[in-house]
Amino acid sequence: MKSFVGLGIAVLAWPAAAAAQPPALDQAQFTKLLAVIKPDQQTEKWQQIPWSSSLWEARRQAAREGKPILLWEMDGHPLGCV
């Protein structure tokens, strides 16, 4: 019974909370937030690797250069691992 009372209070309070407008975001705040959340070259180093989509070509290049192959592979549905 307590959970239903709490749910009722939350539902009644929701429209008032949804109507409240968040504070405006000025350009300086936006720039500061963007610098914090946007990945940089240090956190996205994997994008600097010249990936190959052909395993055969990667094997030939690895053999030619005497280097190993890093295989980044996923199984499952192509729209996400299930």
C-alpha positions in Angstrom: 0.0 0.0 0.0 2.9 2.4 0.8 4.3 2.0 -2.7 1.0 3.0 -4.3 0.8 6.1 -2.1 4.3 7.1 -3.1 3.6 6.4 -6.7 0.5 8.6 -6.6 2.4 11.5 -5.0 5.1 11.2 -7.6 2.6 11.2 -10.5 0.8 14.2 -9.0 4.1 16.1 -8.6 5.4 15.2 -12.1 3.5 17.8 -14.2 4.7 20.6 -11.9 8.3 19.4 -12.1 8.1 19.0 -15.9 6.8 22.5 -16.4 9.8 24.0 -14.6 12.3 25.4 -17.1 16.0 24.6 -16.7 18.3 27.5 -16.4 19.5 29.0 -19.7 22.9 27.8 -21.0 25.1 30.6 -22.3 27.9 30.2 -24.8 30.7 30.1 -22.1 28.9 27.3 -20.2 28.3 25.4 -23.4 31.9 25.6 -24.4 33.1 24.5 -21.0 30.6 21.5 -21.0 31.6 20.5 -24.5 35.3 20.4 -23.6 34.4 18.0 -20.7 32.1 15.6 -22.6 33.6 15.6 -26.1 36.2 12.8 -26.6 39.6 14.0 -27.6 42.5 12.4 -29.4 43.9 10.9 -26.2 40.7 9.1 -25.3 40.0 7.9 -28.8 43.4 6.6 -29.8 41.8 3.5 -31.4 40.5 5.7 -34.2 44.1 6.5 -35.2 44.8 2.9 -36.1 44.5 2.2 -39.8 41.9 -0.6 -39.5 41.3 -3.0 -42.3 37.9 -4.5 -43.1 39.5 -7.4 -45.0 41.0 -10.1 -42.9 42.9 -11.5 -46.0 44.5 -8.1 -46.7 45.3 -7.6 -43.0 47.0 -11.1 -43.0 49.1 -10.2 -46.1 50.1 -6.8 -44.6 51.0 -8.4 -41.2 53.1 -11.0 -42.9 54.8 -8.4 -45.1 55.6 -6.2 -42.1 56.2 -8.9 -39.6 53.6 -7.6 -37.2 50.7 -9.2 -35.4 47.0 -8.8 -36.2 44.6 -7.3 -33.7 41.1 -8.7 -34.5 38.2 -6.6 -33.1 35.3 -8.8 -33.7 31.7 -9.0 -32.3 29.1 -11.8 -32.5 25.4 -11.3 -32.5 22.9 -9.1 -34.2 24.6 -6.5 -36.4 22.6 -3.7 -34.7 24.0 -4.6 -31.3 25.3 -7.6 -29.4 22.4 -9.6 -28.1 
